[in-house]
Amino acid sequence: MKQGIHPNYQKVVFMDTSTGFKFLSGSTNGSNETVEWEDGETYPLIKVEISSDSHPFYTGKQKLADAGGRVDKFRRKYNMK
């Protein structure tokens, strides 16, 4: 790999702002905020609005879309079967 052209890859803590759920992962994003993790180390903190802890697909609270989706709407518009 060429030196000096790749972003710095580091461990960071992501925090779901809606539930407070935190997880440690790797990222090239950085942050001015830091947090002490369970292992005693200090990592940059990145706040996210949705994670697997709050997303409706993963929590089982997903609402199903109506059966008349885009394809059905297109077919009705152009009288196709």
PDB file with SEQRES, HELIX, SHEET and CRYST1 records, atoms N, CA, C and O in Angstrom:
SEQRES   1 A   81  MET LYS GLN GLY ILE HIS PRO ASN TYR GLN LYS VAL VAL          
SEQRES   2 A   81  PHE MET ASP THR SER THR GLY PHE LYS PHE LEU SER GLY          
SEQRES   3 A   81  SER THR ASN GLY SER ASN GLU THR VAL GLU TRP GLU ASP          
SEQRES   4 A   81  GLY GLU THR TYR PRO LEU ILE LYS VAL GLU ILE SER SER          
SEQRES   5 A   81  ASP SER HIS PRO PHE TYR THR GLY LYS GLN LYS LEU ALA          
SEQRES   6 A   81  ASP ALA GLY GLY ARG VAL ASP LYS PHE ARG ARG LYS TYR          
SEQRES   7 A   81  ASN MET LYS                                                  
HELIX    1 AA1 PRO A   56  THR A   59  1                                   4    
HELIX    2 AA2 ARG A   70  LYS A   77  1                                   8    
SHEET    1 AA1 4 LYS A  22  SER A  27  0                                        
SHEET    2 AA1 4 GLN A  10  ASP A  16 -1                                        
SHEET    3 AA1 4 THR A  42  VAL A  48  1                                        
SHEET    4 AA1 4 THR A  34  GLU A  36 -1                                        
CRYST1    1.000    1.000    1.000  90.00  90.00  90.00 P 1           1          
ATOM      1  N   MET A   1       0.837  -1.183   0.000  1.00  0.00           N  
ATOM      2  CA  MET A   1       0.000   0.000   0.000  1.00  0.00           C  
ATOM      3  C   MET A   1       0.882   1.247   0.000  1.00  0.00           C  
ATOM      4  O   MET A   1       1.951   1.266   0.611  1.00  0.00           O  
ATOM      5  N   LYS A   2       0.427   2.270  -0.682  1.00  0.00           N  
ATOM      6  CA  LYS A   2       1.165   3.527  -0.708  1.00  0.00           C  
ATOM      7  C   LYS A   2       1.045   4.220   0.637  1.00  0.00           C  
ATOM      8  O   LYS A   2      -0.013   4.203   1.266  1.00  0.00           O  
ATOM      9  N   GLN A   3       2.119   4.817   1.064  1.00  0.00           N  
ATOM     10  CA  GLN A   3       2.131   5.526   2.334  1.00  0.00           C  
ATOM     11  C   GLN A   3       1.530   6.922   2.177  1.00  0.00           C  
ATOM     12  O   GLN A   3       1.738   7.578   1.156  1.00  0.00           O  
ATOM     13  N   GLY A   4       0.786   7.374   3.185  1.00  0.00           N  
ATOM     14  CA  GLY A   4       0.297   8.740   3.239  1.00  0.00           C  
ATOM     15  C   GLY A   4      -0.984   9.028   2.472  1.00  0.00           C  
ATOM     16  O   GLY A   4      -1.421  10.179   2.444  1.00  0.00           O  
ATOM     17  N   ILE A   5      -1.607   8.025   1.844  1.00  0.00           N  
ATOM     18  CA  ILE A   5      -2.835   8.305   1.107  1.00  0.00           C  
ATOM     19  C   ILE A   5      -4.068   7.673   1.749  1.00  0.00           C  
ATOM     20  O   ILE A   5      -5.190   7.966   1.336  1.00  0.00           O  
ATOM     21  N   HIS A   6      -3.885   6.822   2.740  1.00  0.00           N  
ATOM     22  CA  HIS A   6      -5.001   6.129   3.369  1.00  0.00           C  
ATOM     23  C   HIS A   6      -5.381   6.805   4.692  1.00  0.00           C  
ATOM     24  O   HIS A   6      -4.504   7.273   5.419  1.00  0.00           O  
ATOM     25  N   PRO A   7      -6.675   6.859   5.006  1.00  0.00           N  
ATOM     26  CA  PRO A   7      -7.091   7.448   6.282  1.00  0.00           C  
ATOM     27  C   PRO A   7      -6.665   6.568   7.457  1.00  0.00           C  
ATOM     28  O   PRO A   7      -6.421   5.372   7.297  1.00  0.00           O  
ATOM     29  N   ASN A   8      -6.581   7.166   8.613  1.00  0.00           N  
ATOM     30  CA  ASN A   8      -6.173   6.464   9.823  1.00  0.00           C  
ATOM     31  C   ASN A   8      -7.311   5.564  10.306  1.00  0.00           C  
ATOM     32  O   ASN A   8      -8.393   6.052  10.636  1.00  0.00           O  
ATOM     33  N   TYR A   9      -7.070   4.267  10.347  1.00  0.00           N  
ATOM     34  CA  TYR A   9      -8.056   3.299  10.825  1.00  0.00           C  
ATOM     35  C   TYR A   9      -7.809   3.057  12.311  1.00  0.00           C  
ATOM     36  O   TYR A   9      -6.697   2.715  12.713  1.00  0.00           O  
ATOM     37  N   GLN A  10      -8.839   3.234  13.117  1.00  0.00           N  
ATOM     38  CA  GLN A  10      -8.682   3.105  14.565  1.00  0.00           C  
ATOM     39  C   GLN A  10      -9.947   2.524  15.182  1.00  0.00           C  
ATOM     40  O   GLN A  10     -10.995   2.477  14.538  1.00  0.00           O  
ATOM     41  N   LYS A  11      -9.846   2.089  16.417  1.00  0.00           N  
ATOM     42  CA  LYS A  11     -11.019   1.617  17.135  1.00  0.00           C  
ATOM     43  C   LYS A  11     -11.776   2.822  17.686  1.00  0.00           C  
ATOM     44  O   LYS A  11     -11.178   3.750  18.229  1.00  0.00           O  
ATOM     45  N   VAL A  12     -13.110   2.792  17.535  1.00  0.00           N  
ATOM     46  CA  VAL A  12     -13.969   3.857  18.037  1.00  0.00           C  
ATOM     47  C   VAL A  12     -15.191   3.233  18.686  1.00  0.00           C  
ATOM     48  O   VAL A  12     -15.525   2.078  18.424  1.00  0.00           O  
ATOM     49  N   VAL A  13     -15.856   4.009  19.538  1.00  0.00           N  
ATOM     50  CA  VAL A  13     -17.090   3.576  20.169  1.00  0.00           C  
ATOM     51  C   VAL A  13     -18.241   4.317  19.492  1.00  0.00           C  
ATOM     52  O   VAL A  13     -18.251   5.547  19.428  1.00  0.00           O  
ATOM     53  N   PHE A  14     -19.207   3.552  18.989  1.00  0.00           N  
ATOM     54  CA  PHE A  14     -20.414   4.127  18.419  1.00  0.00           C  
ATOM     55  C   PHE A  14     -21.506   4.100  19.478  1.00  0.00           C  
ATOM     56  O   PHE A  14     -21.686   3.092  20.161  1.00  0.00           O  
ATOM     57  N   MET A  15     -22.244   5.214  19.621  1.00  0.00           N  
ATOM     58  CA  MET A  15     -23.323   5.276  20.600  1.00  0.00           C  
ATOM     59  C   MET A  15     -24.625   5.652  19.898  1.00  0.00           C  
ATOM     60  O   MET A  15     -24.695   6.669  19.208  1.00  0.00           O  
ATOM     61  N   ASP A  16     -25.648   4.830  20.077  1.00  0.00           N  
ATOM     62  CA  ASP A  16     -26.977   5.106  19.548  1.00  0.00           C  
ATOM     63  C   ASP A  16     -27.614   6.165  20.448  1.00  0.00           C  
ATOM     64  O   ASP A  16     -27.853   5.910  21.628  1.00  0.00           O  
ATOM     65  N   THR A  17     -27.890   7.349  19.901  1.00  0.00           N  
ATOM     66  CA  THR A  17     -28.406   8.444  20.724  1.00  0.00           C  
ATOM     67  C   THR A  17     -29.840   8.212  21.177  1.00  0.00           C  
ATOM     68  O   THR A  17     -30.272   8.818  22.157  1.00  0.00           O  
ATOM     69  N   SER A  18     -30.589   7.353  20.494  1.00  0.00           N  
ATOM     70  CA  SER A  18     -31.970   7.130  20.892  1.00  0.00           C  
ATOM     71  C   SER A  18     -32.107   6.111  22.018  1.00  0.00           C  
ATOM     72  O   SER A  18     -33.074   6.163  22.778  1.00  0.00           O  
ATOM     73  N   THR A  19     -31.153   5.182  22.140  1.00  0.00           N  
ATOM     74  CA  THR A  19     -31.251   4.162  23.189  1.00  0.00           C  
ATOM     75  C   THR A  19     -30.081   4.170  24.166  1.00  0.00           C  
ATOM     76  O   THR A  19     -30.186   3.598  25.251  1.00  0.00           O  
ATOM     77  N   GLY A  20     -28.973   4.803  23.805  1.00  0.00           N  
ATOM     78  CA  GLY A  20     -27.803   4.801  24.664  1.00  0.00           C  
ATOM     79  C   GLY A  20     -26.929   3.578  24.484  1.00  0.00           C  
ATOM     80  O   GLY A  20     -25.924   3.439  25.182  1.00  0.00           O  
ATOM     81  N   PHE A  21     -27.279   2.684  23.567  1.00  0.00           N  
ATOM     82  CA  PHE A  21     -26.512   1.470  23.289  1.00  0.00           C  
ATOM     83  C   PHE A  21     -25.160   1.839  22.701  1.00  0.00           C  
ATOM     84  O   PHE A  21     -25.090   2.689  21.812  1.00  0.00           O  
ATOM     85  N   LYS A  22     -24.081   1.219  23.177  1.00  0.00           N  
ATOM     86  CA  LYS A  22     -22.731   1.500  22.702  1.00  0.00           C  
ATOM     87  C   LYS A  22     -22.071   0.216  22.241  1.00  0.00           C  
ATOM     88  O   LYS A  22     -22.288  -0.850  22.818  1.00  0.00           O  
ATOM     89  N   PHE A  23     -21.257   0.326  21.186  1.00  0.00           N  
ATOM     90  CA  PHE A  23     -20.471  -0.815  20.740  1.00  0.00           C  
ATOM     91  C   PHE A  23     -19.141  -0.333  20.183  1.00  0.00           C  
ATOM     92  O   PHE A  23     -19.031   0.773  19.654  1.00  0.00           O  
ATOM     93  N   LEU A  24     -18.140  -1.185  20.314  1.00  0.00           N  
ATOM     94  CA  LEU A  24     -16.780  -0.884  19.871  1.00  0.00           C  
ATOM     95  C   LEU A  24     -16.562  -1.488  18.499  1.00  0.00           C  
ATOM     96  O   LEU A  24     -16.874  -2.657  18.268  1.00  0.00           O  
ATOM     97  N   SER A  25     -16.028  -0.692  17.594  1.00  0.00           N  
ATOM     98  CA  SER A  25     -15.767  -1.157  16.237  1.00  0.00           C  
ATOM     99  C   SER A  25     -14.600  -0.364  15.668  1.00  0.00           C  
ATOM    100  O   SER A  25     -14.102   0.564  16.306  1.00  0.00           O  
ATOM    101  N   GLY A  26     -14.174  -0.725  14.489  1.00  0.00           N  
ATOM    102  CA  GLY A  26     -13.117   0.007  13.813  1.00  0.00           C  
ATOM    103  C   GLY A  26     -13.701   0.978  12.805  1.00  0.00           C  
ATOM    104  O   GLY A  26     -14.733   0.696  12.196  1.00  0.00           O  
ATOM    105  N   SER A  27     -13.054   2.114  12.623  1.00  0.00           N  
ATOM    106  CA  SER A  27     -13.543   3.113  11.685  1.00  0.00           C  
ATOM    107  C   SER A  27     -12.420   4.065  11.303  1.00  0.00           C  
ATOM    108  O   SER A  27     -11.421   4.190  12.012  1.00  0.00           O  
ATOM    109  N   THR A  28     -12.603   4.735  10.168  1.00  0.00           N  
ATOM    110  CA  THR A  28     -11.690   5.785   9.774  1.00  0.00           C  
ATOM    111  C   THR A  28     -12.195   7.140  10.239  1.00  0.00           C  
ATOM    112  O   THR A  28     -11.479   8.136  10.136  1.00  0.00           O  
ATOM    113  N   ASN A  29     -13.423   7.190  10.749  1.00  0.00           N  
ATOM    114  CA  ASN A  29     -13.964   8.433  11.298  1.00  0.00           C  
ATOM    115  C   ASN A  29     -13.344   8.706  12.658  1.00  0.00           C  
ATOM    116  O   ASN A  29     -13.014   7.786  13.407  1.00  0.00           O  
ATOM    117  N   GLY A  30     -13.195   9.964  12.955  1.00  0.00           N  
ATOM    118  CA  GLY A  30     -12.675  10.364  14.253  1.00  0.00           C  
ATOM    119  C   GLY A  30     -13.665  11.279  14.946  1.00  0.00           C  
ATOM    120  O   GLY A  30     -14.693  11.639  14.373  1.00  0.00           O  
ATOM    121  N   SER A  31     -13.361  11.652  16.161  1.00  0.00           N  
ATOM    122  CA  SER A  31     -14.243  12.524  16.916  1.00  0.00           C  
ATOM    123  C   SER A  31     -13.437  13.244  17.981  1.00  0.00           C  
ATOM    124  O   SER A  31     -12.413  12.745  18.450  1.00  0.00           O  
ATOM    125  N   ASN A  32     -13.913  14.424  18.356  1.00  0.00           N  
ATOM    126  CA  ASN A  32     -13.275  15.164  19.447  1.00  0.00           C  
ATOM    127  C   ASN A  32     -13.714  14.630  20.801  1.00  0.00           C  
ATOM    128  O   ASN A  32     -13.018  14.817  21.799  1.00  0.00           O  
ATOM    129  N   GLU A  33     -14.866  13.965  20.840  1.00  0.00           N  
ATOM    130  CA  GLU A  33     -15.363  13.394  22.085  1.00  0.00           C  
ATOM    131  C   GLU A  33     -14.719  12.030  22.311  1.00  0.00           C  
ATOM    132  O   GLU A  33     -14.463  11.292  21.359  1.00  0.00           O  
ATOM    133  N   THR A  34     -14.460  11.702  23.563  1.00  0.00           N  
ATOM    134  CA  THR A  34     -13.902  10.400  23.905  1.00  0.00           C  
ATOM    135  C   THR A  34     -14.731   9.779  25.016  1.00  0.00           C  
ATOM    136  O   THR A  34     -15.473  10.466  25.717  1.00  0.00           O  
ATOM    137  N   VAL A  35     -14.590   8.461  25.163  1.00  0.00           N  
ATOM    138  CA  VAL A  35     -15.293   7.728  26.207  1.00  0.00           C  
ATOM    139  C   VAL A  35     -14.394   6.585  26.667  1.00  0.00           C  
ATOM    140  O   VAL A  35     -13.640   6.015  25.878  1.00  0.00           O  
ATOM    141  N   GLU A  36     -14.486   6.263  27.941  1.00  0.00           N  
ATOM    142  CA  GLU A  36     -13.721   5.135  28.467  1.00  0.00           C  
ATOM    143  C   GLU A  36     -14.547   3.879  28.281  1.00  0.00           C  
ATOM    144  O   GLU A  36     -15.695   3.811  28.722  1.00  0.00           O  
ATOM    145  N   TRP A  37     -13.968   2.888  27.631  1.00  0.00           N  
ATOM    146  CA  TRP A  37     -14.668   1.646  27.327  1.00  0.00           C  
ATOM    147  C   TRP A  37     -14.480   0.647  28.468  1.00  0.00           C  
ATOM    148  O   TRP A  37     -13.731   0.912  29.408  1.00  0.00           O  
ATOM    149  N   GLU A  38     -15.148  -0.483  28.387  1.00  0.00           N  
ATOM    150  CA  GLU A  38     -15.130  -1.504  29.438  1.00  0.00           C  
ATOM    151  C   GLU A  38     -13.744  -2.065  29.722  1.00  0.00           C  
ATOM    152  O   GLU A  38     -13.481  -2.544  30.825  1.00  0.00           O  
ATOM    153  N   ASP A  39     -12.853  -2.006  28.730  1.00  0.00           N  
ATOM    154  CA  ASP A  39     -11.505  -2.538  28.922  1.00  0.00           C  
ATOM    155  C   ASP A  39     -10.551  -1.535  29.566  1.00  0.00           C  
ATOM    156  O   ASP A  39      -9.368  -1.827  29.740  1.00  0.00           O  
ATOM    157  N   GLY A  40     -11.066  -0.346  29.923  1.00  0.00           N  
ATOM    158  CA  GLY A  40     -10.256   0.672  30.565  1.00  0.00           C  
ATOM    159  C   GLY A  40      -9.573   1.634  29.609  1.00  0.00           C  
ATOM    160  O   GLY A  40      -8.996   2.631  30.044  1.00  0.00           O  
ATOM    161  N   GLU A  41      -9.626   1.354  28.323  1.00  0.00           N  
ATOM    162  CA  GLU A  41      -9.019   2.224  27.305  1.00  0.00           C  
ATOM    163  C   GLU A  41      -9.971   3.362  26.947  1.00  0.00           C  
ATOM    164  O   GLU A  41     -11.185   3.239  27.111  1.00  0.00           O  
ATOM    165  N   THR A  42      -9.419   4.458  26.464  1.00  0.00           N  
ATOM    166  CA  THR A  42     -10.208   5.599  26.022  1.00  0.00           C  
ATOM    167  C   THR A  42     -10.242   5.612  24.500  1.00  0.00           C  
ATOM    168  O   THR A  42      -9.201   5.544  23.846  1.00  0.00           O  
ATOM    169  N   TYR A  43     -11.459   5.702  23.936  1.00  0.00           N  
ATOM    170  CA  TYR A  43     -11.651   5.677  22.488  1.00  0.00           C  
ATOM    171  C   TYR A  43     -12.471   6.887  22.057  1.00  0.00           C  
ATOM    172  O   TYR A  43     -13.222   7.442  22.859  1.00  0.00           O  
ATOM    173  N   PRO A  44     -12.333   7.305  20.788  1.00  0.00           N  
ATOM    174  CA  PRO A  44     -13.202   8.364  20.273  1.00  0.00           C  
ATOM    175  C   PRO A  44     -14.659   7.896  20.271  1.00  0.00           C  
ATOM    176  O   PRO A  44     -14.935   6.719  20.040  1.00  0.00           O  
ATOM    177  N   LEU A  45     -15.582   8.812  20.528  1.00  0.00           N  
ATOM    178  CA  LEU A  45     -17.008   8.501  20.584  1.00  0.00           C  
ATOM    179  C   LEU A  45     -17.702   9.106  19.376  1.00  0.00           C  
ATOM    180  O   LEU A  45     -17.611  10.311  19.137  1.00  0.00           O  
ATOM    181  N   ILE A  46     -18.397   8.264  18.614  1.00  0.00           N  
ATOM    182  CA  ILE A  46     -19.178   8.718  17.469  1.00  0.00           C  
ATOM    183  C   ILE A  46     -20.640   8.436  17.756  1.00  0.00           C  
ATOM    184  O   ILE A  46     -21.019   7.296  18.022  1.00  0.00           O  
ATOM    185  N   LYS A  47     -21.459   9.476  17.702  1.00  0.00           N  
ATOM    186  CA  LYS A  47     -22.887   9.334  17.977  1.00  0.00           C  
ATOM    187  C   LYS A  47     -23.640   9.088  16.680  1.00  0.00           C  
ATOM    188  O   LYS A  47     -23.435   9.789  15.689  1.00  0.00           O  
ATOM    189  N   VAL A  48     -24.519   8.081  16.694  1.00  0.00           N  
ATOM    190  CA  VAL A  48     -25.345   7.747  15.538  1.00  0.00           C  
ATOM    191  C   VAL A  48     -26.805   7.775  15.961  1.00  0.00           C  
ATOM    192  O   VAL A  48     -27.121   7.545  17.128  1.00  0.00           O  
ATOM    193  N   GLU A  49     -27.694   8.057  15.016  1.00  0.00           N  
ATOM    194  CA  GLU A  49     -29.117   8.143  15.328  1.00  0.00           C  
ATOM    195  C   GLU A  49     -29.782   6.779  15.365  1.00  0.00           C  
ATOM    196  O   GLU A  49     -30.707   6.566  16.148  1.00  0.00           O  
ATOM    197  N   ILE A  50     -29.325   5.848  14.528  1.00  0.00           N  
ATOM    198  CA  ILE A  50     -29.947   4.524  14.441  1.00  0.00           C  
ATOM    199  C   ILE A  50     -28.856   3.463  14.427  1.00  0.00           C  
ATOM    200  O   ILE A  50     -27.850   3.598  13.731  1.00  0.00           O  
ATOM    201  N   SER A  51     -29.067   2.409  15.203  1.00  0.00           N  
ATOM    202  CA  SER A  51     -28.172   1.254  15.184  1.00  0.00           C  
ATOM    203  C   SER A  51     -29.042   0.001  15.194  1.00  0.00           C  
ATOM    204  O   SER A  51     -30.268   0.091  15.119  1.00  0.00           O  
ATOM    205  N   SER A  52     -28.416  -1.151  15.287  1.00  0.00           N  
ATOM    206  CA  SER A  52     -29.189  -2.398  15.333  1.00  0.00           C  
ATOM    207  C   SER A  52     -30.046  -2.486  16.591  1.00  0.00           C  
ATOM    208  O   SER A  52     -30.995  -3.268  16.637  1.00  0.00           O  
ATOM    209  N   ASP A  53     -29.726  -1.702  17.598  1.00  0.00           N  
ATOM    210  CA  ASP A  53     -30.500  -1.712  18.841  1.00  0.00           C  
ATOM    211  C   ASP A  53     -31.814  -0.945  18.714  1.00  0.00           C  
ATOM    212  O   ASP A  53     -32.756  -1.212  19.460  1.00  0.00           O  
ATOM    213  N   SER A  54     -31.889   0.006  17.778  1.00  0.00           N  
ATOM    214  CA  SER A  54     -33.102   0.812  17.662  1.00  0.00           C  
ATOM    215  C   SER A  54     -33.786   0.722  16.301  1.00  0.00           C  
ATOM    216  O   SER A  54     -34.898   1.226  16.149  1.00  0.00           O  
ATOM    217  N   HIS A  55     -33.157   0.097  15.311  1.00  0.00           N  
ATOM    218  CA  HIS A  55     -33.754   0.019  13.979  1.00  0.00           C  
ATOM    219  C   HIS A  55     -34.937  -0.951  13.989  1.00  0.00           C  
ATOM    220  O   HIS A  55     -34.818  -2.050  14.533  1.00  0.00           O  
ATOM    221  N   PRO A  56     -36.067  -0.573  13.404  1.00  0.00           N  
ATOM    222  CA  PRO A  56     -37.262  -1.418  13.434  1.00  0.00           C  
ATOM    223  C   PRO A  56     -37.065  -2.805  12.834  1.00  0.00           C  
ATOM    224  O   PRO A  56     -37.705  -3.753  13.289  1.00  0.00           O  
ATOM    225  N   PHE A  57     -36.215  -2.957  11.845  1.00  0.00           N  
ATOM    226  CA  PHE A  57     -35.991  -4.281  11.253  1.00  0.00           C  
ATOM    227  C   PHE A  57     -35.387  -5.238  12.274  1.00  0.00           C  
ATOM    228  O   PHE A  57     -35.782  -6.402  12.336  1.00  0.00           O  
ATOM    229  N   TYR A  58     -34.444  -4.768  13.067  1.00  0.00           N  
ATOM    230  CA  TYR A  58     -33.757  -5.625  14.027  1.00  0.00           C  
ATOM    231  C   TYR A  58     -34.524  -5.776  15.334  1.00  0.00           C  
ATOM    232  O   TYR A  58     -34.342  -6.771  16.035  1.00  0.00           O  
ATOM    233  N   THR A  59     -35.374  -4.819  15.680  1.00  0.00           N  
ATOM    234  CA  THR A  59     -36.111  -4.902  16.933  1.00  0.00           C  
ATOM    235  C   THR A  59     -37.413  -5.672  16.791  1.00  0.00           C  
ATOM    236  O   THR A  59     -38.064  -5.972  17.792  1.00  0.00           O  
ATOM    237  N   GLY A  60     -37.808  -5.999  15.552  1.00  0.00           N  
ATOM    238  CA  GLY A  60     -39.040  -6.742  15.334  1.00  0.00           C  
ATOM    239  C   GLY A  60     -40.271  -5.858  15.280  1.00  0.00           C  
ATOM    240  O   GLY A  60     -41.391  -6.370  15.278  1.00  0.00           O  
ATOM    241  N   LYS A  61     -40.099  -4.572  15.237  1.00  0.00           N  
ATOM    242  CA  LYS A  61     -41.225  -3.645  15.207  1.00  0.00           C  
ATOM    243  C   LYS A  61     -41.378  -3.004  13.832  1.00  0.00           C  
ATOM    244  O   LYS A  61     -41.888  -1.891  13.703  1.00  0.00           O  
ATOM    245  N   GLN A  62     -40.925  -3.729  12.807  1.00  0.00           N  
ATOM    246  CA  GLN A  62     -40.984  -3.196  11.447  1.00  0.00           C  
ATOM    247  C   GLN A  62     -42.414  -3.220  10.949  1.00  0.00           C  
ATOM    248  O   GLN A  62     -43.142  -4.194  11.145  1.00  0.00           O  
ATOM    249  N   LYS A  63     -42.800  -2.147  10.310  1.00  0.00           N  
ATOM    250  CA  LYS A  63     -44.121  -2.060   9.713  1.00  0.00           C  
ATOM    251  C   LYS A  63     -44.002  -2.485   8.260  1.00  0.00           C  
ATOM    252  O   LYS A  63     -43.115  -2.027   7.540  1.00  0.00           O  
ATOM    253  N   LEU A  64     -44.897  -3.357   7.836  1.00  0.00           N  
ATOM    254  CA  LEU A  64     -44.866  -3.819   6.458  1.00  0.00           C  
ATOM    255  C   LEU A  64     -45.492  -2.770   5.552  1.00  0.00           C  
ATOM    256  O   LEU A  64     -46.496  -2.146   5.894  1.00  0.00           O  
ATOM    257  N   ALA A  65     -44.883  -2.594   4.405  1.00  0.00           N  
ATOM    258  CA  ALA A  65     -45.415  -1.652   3.422  1.00  0.00           C  
ATOM    259  C   ALA A  65     -46.673  -2.243   2.795  1.00  0.00           C  
ATOM    260  O   ALA A  65     -46.855  -3.461   2.778  1.00  0.00           O  
ATOM    261  N   ASP A  66     -47.530  -1.381   2.284  1.00  0.00           N  
ATOM    262  CA  ASP A  66     -48.754  -1.881   1.668  1.00  0.00           C  
ATOM    263  C   ASP A  66     -48.407  -2.709   0.439  1.00  0.00           C  
ATOM    264  O   ASP A  66     -47.344  -2.540  -0.158  1.00  0.00           O  
ATOM    265  N   ALA A  67     -49.314  -3.602   0.070  1.00  0.00           N  
ATOM    266  CA  ALA A  67     -49.063  -4.522  -1.039  1.00  0.00           C  
ATOM    267  C   ALA A  67     -48.946  -3.783  -2.369  1.00  0.00           C  
ATOM    268  O   ALA A  67     -48.297  -4.279  -3.289  1.00  0.00           O  
ATOM    269  N   GLY A  68     -49.552  -2.626  -2.484  1.00  0.00           N  
ATOM    270  CA  GLY A  68     -49.484  -1.863  -3.723  1.00  0.00           C  
ATOM    271  C   GLY A  68     -48.225  -1.041  -3.772  1.00  0.00           C  
ATOM    272  O   GLY A  68     -48.241   0.148  -3.454  1.00  0.00           O  
ATOM    273  N   GLY A  69     -47.139  -1.656  -4.163  1.00  0.00           N  
ATOM    274  CA  GLY A  69     -45.858  -0.969  -4.215  1.00  0.00           C  
ATOM    275  C   GLY A  69     -45.659  -0.231  -5.518  1.00  0.00           C  
ATOM    276  O   GLY A  69     -46.622   0.029  -6.239  1.00  0.00           O  
ATOM    277  N   ARG A  70     -44.440   0.103  -5.824  1.00  0.00           N  
ATOM    278  CA  ARG A  70     -44.112   0.867  -7.026  1.00  0.00           C  
ATOM    279  C   ARG A  70     -44.444   0.110  -8.302  1.00  0.00           C  
ATOM    280  O   ARG A  70     -44.953   0.691  -9.261  1.00  0.00           O  
ATOM    281  N   VAL A  71     -44.156  -1.190  -8.313  1.00  0.00           N  
ATOM    282  CA  VAL A  71     -44.418  -1.980  -9.514  1.00  0.00           C  
ATOM    283  C   VAL A  71     -45.913  -2.031  -9.789  1.00  0.00           C  
ATOM    284  O   VAL A  71     -46.345  -1.836 -10.925  1.00  0.00           O  
ATOM    285  N   ASP A  72     -46.706  -2.294  -8.752  1.00  0.00           N  
ATOM    286  CA  ASP A  72     -48.159  -2.340  -8.927  1.00  0.00           C  
ATOM    287  C   ASP A  72     -48.700  -0.993  -9.373  1.00  0.00           C  
ATOM    288  O   ASP A  72     -49.592  -0.933 -10.219  1.00  0.00           O  
ATOM    289  N   LYS A  73     -48.182   0.066  -8.826  1.00  0.00           N  
ATOM    290  CA  LYS A  73     -48.619   1.406  -9.217  1.00  0.00           C  
ATOM    291  C   LYS A  73     -48.287   1.669 -10.690  1.00  0.00           C  
ATOM    292  O   LYS A  73     -49.100   2.233 -11.422  1.00  0.00           O  
ATOM    293  N   PHE A  74     -47.082   1.254 -11.122  1.00  0.00           N  
ATOM    294  CA  PHE A  74     -46.679   1.410 -12.522  1.00  0.00           C  
ATOM    295  C   PHE A  74     -47.606   0.623 -13.436  1.00  0.00           C  
ATOM    296  O   PHE A  74     -48.045   1.137 -14.465  1.00  0.00           O  
ATOM    297  N   ARG A  75     -47.907  -0.618 -13.073  1.00  0.00           N  
ATOM    298  CA  ARG A  75     -48.769  -1.460 -13.902  1.00  0.00           C  
ATOM    299  C   ARG A  75     -50.186  -0.906 -13.989  1.00  0.00           C  
ATOM    300  O   ARG A  75     -50.797  -0.944 -15.057  1.00  0.00           O  
ATOM    301  N   ARG A  76     -50.711  -0.397 -12.893  1.00  0.00           N  
ATOM    302  CA  ARG A  76     -52.046   0.217 -12.937  1.00  0.00           C  
ATOM    303  C   ARG A  76     -52.052   1.467 -13.812  1.00  0.00           C  
ATOM    304  O   ARG A  76     -53.005   1.714 -14.551  1.00  0.00           O  
ATOM    305  N   LYS A  77     -50.986   2.247 -13.723  1.00  0.00           N  
ATOM    306  CA  LYS A  77     -50.903   3.495 -14.480  1.00  0.00           C  
ATOM    307  C   LYS A  77     -50.921   3.241 -15.983  1.00  0.00           C  
ATOM    308  O   LYS A  77     -51.533   3.997 -16.737  1.00  0.00           O  
ATOM    309  N   TYR A  78     -50.246   2.170 -16.420  1.00  0.00           N  
ATOM    310  CA  TYR A  78     -50.153   1.875 -17.842  1.00  0.00           C  
ATOM    311  C   TYR A  78     -51.005   0.679 -18.249  1.00  0.00           C  
ATOM    312  O   TYR A  78     -50.783   0.094 -19.309  1.00  0.00           O  
ATOM    313  N   ASN A  79     -51.966   0.314 -17.425  1.00  0.00           N  
ATOM    314  CA  ASN A  79     -52.925  -0.768 -17.702  1.00  0.00           C  
ATOM    315  C   ASN A  79     -52.217  -2.060 -18.123  1.00  0.00           C  
ATOM    316  O   ASN A  79     -52.591  -2.695 -19.109  1.00  0.00           O  
ATOM    317  N   MET A  80     -51.201  -2.429 -17.369  1.00  0.00           N  
ATOM    318  CA  MET A  80     -50.467  -3.653 -17.646  1.00  0.00           C  
ATOM    319  C   MET A  80     -50.888  -4.718 -16.640  1.00  0.00           C  
ATOM    320  O   MET A  80     -51.300  -4.402 -15.524  1.00  0.00           O  
ATOM    321  N   LYS A  81     -50.783  -5.981 -17.044  1.00  0.00           N  
ATOM    322  CA  LYS A  81     -51.128  -7.068 -16.127  1.00  0.00           C  
ATOM    323  C   LYS A  81     -49.881  -7.727 -15.607  1.00  0.00           C  
ATOM    324  O   LYS A  81     -49.964  -8.669 -14.818  1.00  0.00           O  
TER     325      LYS A  81                                                      
END                                                                             
